[in-house]
Amino acid sequence: MYKLYENVKSLEQYVSRKYGLTESVMIENAAAALEQEVRLHAGTEDAPVCVVCGSGNNGADGYALARRIAGEIPVSVYCAAEPKSEDCIRQHAAASAAGARFVSRASFLQELAACGIMVDCMYGTGFHGALDDETAGLIEKINNASCFRITCDIPSGIDKFGAVATMCADGPLAFRADVTVTMGARKTALFSDAAKDFCGCIRCAGIGVSSALFESEVPDAYLLAPSDMKLPVRTGKSVHKGDFGHAVVAAGEKEGAAVLAGTAALNFGAGLVTLVDLLPKRRTAFRMPPELMCGTELPANTTAVLLGSGLGRSDYNIVKTVEQWLAAHKTAGLVLDADMFYFDGIMRLFDSFAEKCPDARVVLTPHPKEFQSLMNLCALGDYTIQQLADGRLSYVKKFTSRFPHTVLVLKGANTVISCRGGIFISTEGRPCLAKAGSGDVLAGFICALLAQGYSAEDAAVTGVLAQGCASQHAESSYSMTPLKLIKSAARL
């Protein structure tokens, strides 16, 4: 698990006061990290390094890089904006004195085809709004070149919230890096859904002190790692199915979703799984997996319930039953998914949980459109999906502040988990998860863990990581089906 920060300026000021690190020293260390990455990917002498610099200290990092490699590696520098900060002006002069070759925009564009490595040092963490037309055109041409691309801190065109406001014919536009070298600490902006296509491999570089000393403040979020999974590995030998909980999935209009969720729960450690059939008289013949039990009411030994997967939006009568059950079983587990986020009584339901069973383990698993509905129904604001995407961390924080007894899992290219313990981000999921049924599998995994006694936070974290890591075993970017995903989780 790694700490993430929206802004590291106060951290830089702290290490400057505490350890006497000047801005010049931090720039030198940043340039050294960029140099290391350049040398790692440098090709022949006929393929020079090109550095694009802005007017502030991100530009200063680029000029310092050019100075460090000039005379040994062919390097050309394009000033996308005239140096303004004191350090940028100083480093510009030093790079010039060291023999770095400064080129005009026209020459730079002509030389793009021959460039081996392109280094983006235009904006860094200071960018906001949209790119001006001239810079947007420049970045578009760079992105279309065949060179290896490195960015300093944050790809130019991405703001501190991870939003990309500039559009081009191909969609959102920002510098498309193969490697992002972020300085001092990892930035939350790098882990937004919008940033995922632009950051490439993310490396964190020290700027004069260790991460343990630099990351002295409470982070804005945490980046999860596969090692944060707490898989339901069985260590005892004298056990029976009742030791591992009884997960229940409500089967409504789209029973296939409930079957997938139930199958996922059984394969992820739940001792028993029952599908509670809400429409037994209207059901057409459906081949049920023999290992899943079926019933028309909650079994007496139920330890966790999944409500919403394939439920439908026409009949929410089951909600009252589950509410009463949870009030009677104060610490039981509940997963709300899919159609539950269109239930107009959901805010009252959350307040009832907080009053009657504050220790219940409740996990919510919406995708962005469902989260939009959830925020609206909970009187937290009527936002567009784009607004929610651009300010995702602030909105999940807003939700958790209002409903602290729940754990929110906001699915996406990067999945965000928000709870009283903080905000956690998982980047493990692969594009093959963008398929009907993947969300049902995730809900089933989490329900299984709740049934086995996990805390809501641990169930959410482990379920999300398990789904993401399992997706990495896909044979292709498109062939992963829900049942293959369930099977893949057994390989973790």
C-alpha atoms as one frame of an Amber mdcrd trajectory, in Angstrom:
protein
   0.000   0.000   0.000   1.349   3.417  -1.001   0.411   6.916   0.112  -1.128
   9.267  -2.446  -1.254  13.069  -2.268  -3.209  15.614  -4.260  -0.514  18.244
  -3.692   3.020  17.815  -2.327   3.912  21.475  -1.941   3.552  21.401   1.854
   5.656  18.218   1.971   8.398  19.947  -0.015   8.267  22.941   2.305   8.514
  20.644   5.321  11.641  18.805   4.107  13.131  22.148   3.131  12.732  23.436
   6.706  13.526  20.163   8.443  16.474  18.939   6.379  17.690  22.076   4.636
  16.853  20.865   1.139  16.731  23.849  -1.166  14.571  24.000  -4.293  17.772
  23.675  -6.341  18.680  20.428  -4.596  15.214  19.000  -5.222  15.404  19.992
  -8.887  18.796  18.308  -9.195  17.456  15.102  -7.682  14.412  15.202  -9.960
  16.695  15.651 -12.970  18.830  12.716 -11.787  15.719  10.511 -11.700  14.793
  11.583 -15.216  18.357  10.953 -16.360  18.242   7.436 -14.957  15.066   6.733
 -16.921  16.531   8.260 -20.097  19.679   6.150 -19.847  17.597   3.046 -19.275
  15.780   3.563 -22.571  18.429   5.380 -24.625  19.095   3.865 -28.033  21.749
   4.717 -30.586  23.498   8.059 -30.930  21.445   8.688 -34.074  18.244   8.831
 -31.990  18.575  11.940 -29.820  16.727  12.883 -26.652  14.279  15.770 -27.001
  13.151  17.736 -23.948  10.121  20.052 -24.003  10.220  22.602 -21.182   7.699
  24.959 -19.663   8.180  28.186 -17.721   8.145  26.921 -14.121  10.063  24.445
 -12.019   8.850  21.485 -14.052  10.686  23.162 -16.907  13.672  23.622 -14.596
  13.758  19.828 -14.111  13.922  19.439 -17.892  16.707  21.966 -18.341  18.679
  20.302 -15.533  18.230  16.946 -17.291  19.536  18.429 -20.548  22.590  19.832
 -18.729  23.329  16.459 -17.110  23.357  14.479 -20.364  24.698  17.122 -22.795
  28.024  16.135 -24.316  27.360  12.440 -23.828  23.869  11.885 -25.251  22.619
  14.056 -28.134  19.938  16.305 -26.633  17.796  19.072 -28.076  15.571  21.361
 -26.041  12.417  23.160 -27.097  11.203  26.007 -24.874   7.420  25.700 -25.071
   7.259  28.802 -22.856   9.909  31.291 -21.808  11.443  30.569 -18.371   9.765
  32.564 -15.602  10.625  31.084 -12.219  14.036  31.885 -10.763  15.128  28.253
 -10.814  13.872  27.756 -14.357  15.851  30.773 -15.595  18.982  29.510 -13.828
  18.682  25.961 -15.150  17.994  27.251 -18.675  21.273  29.168 -18.607  23.142
  26.159 -17.197  21.811  23.848 -19.916  22.821  26.347 -22.584  26.311  26.660
 -21.094  26.651  22.860 -21.028  26.029  22.682 -24.762  22.435  21.511 -24.921
  21.031  22.384 -28.345  18.034  24.716 -28.235  15.669  24.491 -31.210  12.717
  26.440 -32.545   9.212  24.986 -32.744   9.571  24.460 -36.491  12.903  22.641
 -36.073  11.541  20.610 -33.195   8.599  19.395 -35.271  10.917  18.537 -38.153
  13.134  16.480 -35.864  10.268  14.533 -34.250  10.612  11.606 -36.632  14.263
  11.109 -35.639  13.707  11.538 -31.892  14.444   8.458 -29.783  13.173   9.698
 -26.401  10.827  12.594 -25.712  10.727  14.095 -22.213   7.732  16.208 -21.185
   8.608  18.931 -18.656   5.955  21.489 -19.580   3.501  21.719 -16.682   3.713
  19.049 -13.979   1.407  19.577 -11.014   0.656  23.207 -11.885  -1.620  22.555
 -14.848  -5.325  23.428 -14.781  -8.056  24.012 -17.345  -7.542  23.130 -21.002
  -4.436  23.268 -23.170  -4.114  26.259 -25.482  -4.373  25.451 -29.192  -0.639
  25.731 -29.818   0.314  23.355 -26.991  -2.522  20.974 -27.844  -1.255  20.771
 -31.427   2.285  20.153 -30.199   1.233  17.341 -27.859  -0.908  15.727 -30.532
   2.088  15.580 -32.875   4.335  14.205 -30.128   1.785  11.507 -29.272   1.718
  10.431 -32.921   5.512  10.174 -33.142   7.251   6.801 -32.765   9.564   7.899
 -29.916   9.627   6.603 -26.347   7.876   9.159 -24.108   8.747  10.111 -20.521
   6.877  12.691 -18.467   8.024  14.578 -15.386   5.588  14.367 -12.447   2.222
  14.438 -14.272   1.597  14.233 -18.032   0.927  17.708 -19.420  -2.801  18.200
 -19.941  -3.877  16.426 -16.734  -4.849  18.621 -13.788  -4.318  17.938 -10.083
  -7.667  16.117  -9.870  -6.770  13.773 -12.708  -9.159  15.419 -15.173  -8.406
  15.892 -18.880 -10.301  18.893 -20.244  -8.766  19.175 -23.717 -10.384  17.219
 -26.532  -9.134  16.284 -29.981 -10.477  14.164 -32.817  -9.449  10.975 -30.996
 -10.968  12.010 -27.656  -9.282  13.409 -24.513  -5.821  14.885 -25.133  -2.787
  14.931 -22.853   0.862  13.913 -23.212   0.757  10.130 -23.622   3.692   8.796
 -21.609   5.275   5.380 -21.631   6.765   6.201 -18.213   5.752   8.835 -15.690
   8.471   9.763 -13.185   6.601  11.442 -10.347   8.657  13.357  -7.810   8.661
  12.975  -4.031   5.375  11.124  -3.642   2.683   9.565  -5.823  -0.069  11.991
  -6.862  -3.774  11.138  -6.762  -4.124  12.681 -10.243  -2.152   9.796 -11.734
  -4.792   7.281 -10.661  -7.959   8.764 -12.090  -9.794   6.900 -14.835  -9.008
   9.724 -17.261  -5.267   9.540 -16.518  -5.021   5.786 -16.997  -4.450   6.030
 -20.754  -1.746   8.702 -20.427   0.566   7.795 -17.533   2.093   4.521 -18.674
   4.302   2.925 -16.021   4.434   5.139 -12.923   7.693   5.428 -10.997   8.134
   7.471  -7.828  11.517   9.206  -7.408  12.987  10.640  -4.229  14.085  14.277
  -4.250  16.537  14.221  -1.374  15.066  12.189   1.486  13.429   8.772   1.751
   9.715   8.299   1.172   9.284   7.583   4.872  10.613  11.056   5.710   9.029
  12.898   2.791   5.505  11.498   3.244   5.074  13.081   6.671   1.414  14.102
   6.355  -1.791  12.067   6.299  -2.320  11.122   2.648  -5.377  11.957   0.576
  -5.687   8.319  -0.498  -3.836   5.003  -0.596  -2.805   2.953  -3.620  -3.506
  -0.729  -3.040  -1.067  -3.487  -3.955  -1.809  -7.201  -4.486  -0.098  -7.889
  -1.159  -2.988  -6.055   0.551  -5.332  -8.945  -0.296  -6.377 -11.122   2.614
  -7.507 -14.234   0.759  -9.832 -16.649   2.622  -7.164 -19.331   2.905  -8.202
 -22.150   5.230  -5.595 -23.142   7.766  -7.635 -25.291  10.157  -8.169 -28.979
   9.357 -11.151 -29.892  11.502 -13.774 -27.709   9.816 -17.215 -27.933   8.220
 -19.214 -25.769   5.813 -20.951 -23.930   8.623 -17.616 -22.500   9.718 -17.435
 -20.399   6.554 -20.747 -18.635   6.588 -23.947 -18.686   4.594 -24.170 -16.170
   1.743 -27.580 -15.346   0.301 -28.226 -13.731  -3.087 -31.650 -12.311  -3.942
 -32.677 -13.540  -7.419 -35.046 -11.157  -9.173 -35.934 -10.294 -12.767 -32.527
 -11.208 -14.235 -31.757 -14.429 -12.465 -28.542 -14.996 -14.402 -26.892 -12.130
 -12.496 -27.794 -13.766  -9.191 -26.465 -17.125 -10.389 -23.145 -15.531 -11.354
 -22.907 -13.735  -7.996 -23.816 -16.900  -6.093 -21.289 -18.971  -8.039 -18.624
 -16.354  -7.318 -19.479 -16.414  -3.609 -19.256 -20.194  -3.382 -15.945 -20.223
  -5.251 -14.531 -17.528  -2.975 -14.892 -19.403   0.263 -18.512 -19.141   1.459
 -19.545 -22.439   3.067 -23.078 -22.279   1.738 -24.816 -20.133  -0.870 -28.571
 -19.811  -1.317 -30.438 -17.972  -4.047 -33.639 -16.536  -2.623 -36.101 -16.709
  -5.519 -38.335 -13.637  -5.485 -40.398 -14.621  -8.544 -40.994 -18.384  -8.201
 -44.409 -18.331  -9.926 -43.233 -16.286 -12.906 -39.913 -17.938 -13.457 -39.209
 -19.686 -16.727 -37.125 -22.827 -16.663 -33.505 -21.992 -15.831 -30.734 -24.485
 -15.353 -29.362 -23.882 -11.873 -25.860 -24.955 -10.826 -26.396 -27.959  -8.544
 -24.099 -26.582  -5.838 -26.311 -23.531  -5.245 -29.306 -23.931  -2.966 -32.627
 -22.230  -3.718 -35.345 -20.928  -1.406 -38.044 -18.299  -1.097 -36.932 -16.716
   2.190 -33.760 -15.938   4.094 -32.338 -19.077   5.772 -32.047 -18.883   9.549
 -28.259 -19.204   9.478 -27.676 -16.425   6.892 -24.516 -14.415   7.620 -24.427
 -12.092   4.584 -26.873 -10.991   1.895 -26.342  -9.616  -1.603 -29.207  -7.470
  -2.808 -29.449  -5.836  -6.218 -27.687  -8.022  -8.787 -30.375  -8.661 -11.397
 -33.043  -7.624  -8.901 -34.972  -5.358 -11.265 -36.562  -2.013 -10.452 -40.227
  -2.944 -10.340 -40.442  -4.761  -6.997 -38.423  -3.793  -3.932 -40.495  -5.758
  -1.387 -37.432  -7.805  -0.408 -35.804  -4.637   0.951 -38.072  -4.542   4.010
 -37.278  -8.185   4.788 -33.543  -7.592   4.542 -33.805  -4.411   6.632 -35.572
  -6.318   9.412 -33.085  -9.174   9.194 -30.108  -6.834   9.465 -31.669  -5.019
  12.442 -32.014  -8.398  14.182 -28.491  -9.532  13.269 -26.584  -6.430  14.272
 -23.184  -7.296  12.808 -24.223  -9.256   9.721 -22.983  -8.429   6.223 -24.860
  -6.785   3.363 -23.814  -5.965  -0.195 -25.962  -3.560  -2.211 -25.413  -3.594
  -5.956 -26.890  -2.579  -9.322 -30.672  -1.985  -9.185 -30.577  -1.049  -5.502
 -29.058   2.299  -6.487 -32.319   3.265  -8.179 -34.448   2.487  -5.099 -36.020
   5.780  -4.045 -36.018   4.789  -0.380 -32.287   4.116  -0.196 -31.409   7.193
   1.880 -33.977   6.220   4.529 -32.544   2.705   4.416 -29.017   3.939   5.160
 -30.260   6.110   8.029 -32.170   3.112   9.407 -28.986   1.039   9.326 -27.082
   3.779  11.162 -29.755   3.938  13.870 -30.689   0.277  14.337 -27.524  -1.614
  13.417 -24.521   0.746  13.306 -22.107  -2.207  13.461 -23.567  -3.937  10.415
 -21.038  -4.507   7.642 -22.549  -2.773   4.627 -20.740  -2.515   1.255 -22.069
  -0.646  -1.790 -20.744  -1.466  -5.281 -22.044   1.058  -7.868 -20.586   1.831
 -11.275 -20.462   5.534 -12.295 -24.034   5.773 -13.635 -25.369   4.031 -10.535
 -23.297   6.347  -8.349 -24.873   9.315 -10.124 -28.316   7.986  -9.178 -27.168
   7.192  -5.639 -25.869  10.721  -5.031 -29.137  12.162  -6.321 -31.396   9.872
  -4.265 -29.326  10.582  -1.139 -29.767  14.361  -1.620 -26.033  14.838  -2.110
 -26.301  16.582  -5.464 -27.469  16.197  -9.028 -24.211  15.736 -10.928 -23.327
  14.660 -14.429 -21.271  11.499 -14.805 -18.415  13.641 -16.135 -18.493  15.870
 -13.048 -18.348  12.797 -10.827 -15.447  11.398 -12.853 -13.451  14.649 -12.773
 -13.808  15.055  -9.002 -14.197  11.435  -8.024 -12.255  11.504  -4.762 -14.065
  14.555  -3.450 -17.467  13.022  -4.236 -16.774   9.637  -2.658 -15.468  11.507
   0.378 -18.697  13.526   0.456 -20.754  10.347   0.359 -18.775   8.639   3.123
 -18.987  11.742   5.297 -22.798  11.550   5.098 -23.014   7.751   5.456 -19.943
   6.722   7.488 -21.401   3.321   8.399 -21.126   2.106   4.810 -18.168   1.186
   2.615 -18.420   2.538  -0.921 -16.800   0.682  -3.828 -16.978   2.925  -6.911
 -16.114   0.751  -9.887 -14.183   2.064 -12.872 -10.973   1.676 -14.851  -9.417
   2.251 -11.425 -11.723   1.263  -8.570 -12.071   3.561  -5.559 -12.986   2.304
  -2.089 -14.136   4.913   0.425 -14.733   4.231   4.106 -13.970   5.590   7.557
 -10.453   4.177   7.209  -9.721   6.412   4.223  -9.810   6.208   0.451  -8.163
   3.292  -1.346  -7.518   2.935  -5.075  -6.930  -0.277  -7.004  -5.357  -0.193
 -10.472  -5.160  -3.970 -10.931  -8.233  -4.401 -13.150  -7.771  -4.943 -16.888
 -10.007  -3.867 -19.807 -11.388  -7.404 -20.102 -13.561  -6.617 -17.064 -15.640
  -4.215 -19.165 -18.281  -6.864 -19.751 -21.723  -7.749 -18.392 -21.439  -9.939
 -15.306 -18.085  -8.688 -13.998 -19.834  -6.538 -11.399 -21.951  -9.490 -10.262
 -18.775 -11.503  -9.721 -17.249  -8.704  -7.633 -20.416  -8.412  -5.527 -20.353
 -12.176  -5.012 -16.716 -12.128  -3.915 -17.412  -9.388  -1.365 -20.555 -11.121
  -0.091 -18.592 -14.346   0.399 -15.971 -12.539   2.485 -18.629 -10.818   4.607
 -20.278 -14.204   5.147 -16.949 -15.519   6.426 -16.631 -12.715   8.977 -14.462
 -10.129   7.216 -14.881  -6.477   8.127 -16.620  -4.415   5.460 -13.360  -2.617
   4.626 -11.303  -5.802   4.342 -14.008  -7.516   2.289 -14.144  -4.584  -0.129
 -10.360  -4.311  -0.468  -9.790  -8.049  -0.916 -12.755  -8.491  -3.263 -11.661
  -5.636  -5.510  -8.027  -6.771  -5.599  -9.031 -10.384  -6.230 -11.206  -9.405
  -9.179  -8.485  -7.140 -10.585  -5.673  -9.654 -10.192  -7.837 -12.455 -11.596
  -8.480 -10.335 -14.702  -4.758 -10.323 -15.413  -4.940 -14.026 -16.291  -7.174
 -13.347 -19.293  -5.974 -14.895 -22.527  -6.785 -11.694 -24.384  -8.109  -8.198
 -23.697 -11.645  -9.234 -24.676 -12.178 -12.923 -23.927 -12.657 -12.899 -20.145
 -16.194 -14.022 -19.232 -17.643 -13.952 -15.695 -17.230 -17.709 -15.277 -13.628
 -17.529 -16.500 -13.065 -14.671 -14.050 -14.393 -16.798 -11.176 -12.142 -19.671
 -12.208  -9.155 -17.339 -12.530  -9.595 -16.132  -8.947  -8.762 -19.651  -7.762
  -5.228 -19.129  -9.121  -4.469 -16.223  -6.781
